[in-house]
């Protein structure tokens, strides 16, 4: 058995999980509602306070799907109860971030500002404090969507290895290189 797949997903108070037609699992909680289509080979059983996933055989594909969908359901339950947050930093002279609703206005050293529209499922906030790098805070219930948006933001100006300028995750440790002075 898959180590992750065989673990049941605990259902906290205030969360309801229903399995609909075509194996679509709906998770409702205090922070919202998420849906996920599950492969038809994987069985989903909702018991009193937990969800158990099963698989028909020990084929590699079934084992992989077993663990995958267990992890996705666990992330959905955590998302509708606590939610997910990601914080990003803009490192560089003149780099700025501002938002109006879910529209980010980023100055990242290009000849123009970048207008980035964040999906409505996520909340975005920006902060600029004197003496510190500008920050972008993303918040939402869907872990996959949050990670995808954060990766797209980082891809607009990836951190470079010499000075570390660019958009990076808060707390991310960058591999730094010595400059050309190190060659002598």
Secondary structure, 3 states (H helix, E strand, C coil): CCCCCCCCEECCCCCEEEECHHHEEEEEECCEEEEEECCCCCEEEECCCEEEEECCCCCHHHHHHHHHHHHHHHHHHHHHHCCEEEEEEEECCCCEEEEECCEEEEECCCCCCEEEECCCCCEEEEECCCCCCEEEEEEECCHHHHHHHHHHHHHHCECCCCCCCEEEECCCCCCCCCCHHHHC
